[in-house]
Amino acid sequence: MGWFFRLGFTVALVAICLIHLGRSTYDQARLNGKIAELTSGAHLMEAHTTYTIRCPNWNQSPALGRVEYVTSYVHAMAFYGMYQDDIRHLANYEASFNYFPINRFYSQSYAGQEDYVIAWMYPAEEKFADLKPNYQLIYQSKSKNLKLFQRQQVTVVALSGWRRENGKQLTIHFDFQPTGGETAEDHHAIGKDTNYVSGQFGGVTRKQHQGNKKIGLQARDFVWDTDDAAFKINLPNGTYAVTNYF
């Protein structure tokens, strides 16, 4: 009696394990295909850029229907940062905390200035009106579950703000200053509301704080913040010497 009981228990245990393994393998195989679709636009994203993600329902799986026990795709977008060099996921809220190893690229700083928007699992009738006309659709998967939008860019770099020093080198100077600050001679004033313009220059983050302490003729006023700040400028190909005053 004991031998038959042990045999039956062992057979039942092995059967349960095999059923669980089979079901898990089935689910993961189908999810794997969709995650591959989800990340299929990564190769189109340029280095040194930022992106955000959006999805109306992270639990909805095109392969398995609604998955209640796991948000199947909610973290998959973070892998975009592994497939390309130096692209940053702005929805990573942990970058604002001091325990995070790199405290930068926090979404609240960028205030809608991200370079790419990745949309996943939207209905066909979704028009993405809030992205127009600043973004253009550059990729969508065959099933149209994935759409990749890029911020509109110009192909020509504007050099109207540059000047030639000593009749030779083209130069451009910026003075980062508070609202109403005094601009240094031959400098372009960059305030907290100087937003980036494609082909030119400007801030791609919002500056929440500003100062106006007198700290010398060359750097007569300043801006400051406790959060991330980024300034972007488009440059023609060449060799540059960059000087910063802090």
Sequence and secondary structure as in RCSB ss.txt:
>XXXX:A:sequence
MGWFFRLGFTVALVAICLIHLGRSTYDQARLNGKIAELTSGAHLMEAHTTYTIRCPNWNQSPALGRVEYVTSYVH
AMAFYGMYQDDIRHLANYEASFNYFPINRFYSQSYAGQEDYVIAWMYPAEEKFADLKPNYQLIYQSKSKNLKLFQ
RQQVTVVALSGWRRENGKQLTIHFDFQPTGGETAEDHHAIGKDTNYVSGQFGGVTRKQHQGNKKIGLQARDFVWD
TDDAAFKINLPNGTYAVTNYF
>XXXX:A:secstr
 HHHHHHHHHHHHHHHHHHHHHHHHHHHHHHHHHHHHHTTTGGGS SSEEEEEE S TTEETTTEE SSS TTTT
GGGGHHHHSTTEEETT GGGGSTTSSS    HHHHTT  SEEEEES  TT   GGGTTTEEEEEE TTS EEEEE
E   SS   TT EEETTTEEE  EEE  TT    TT EEE TT B  TTSEEESS   EEE     STT SEEE 
SS   EEE   SS        
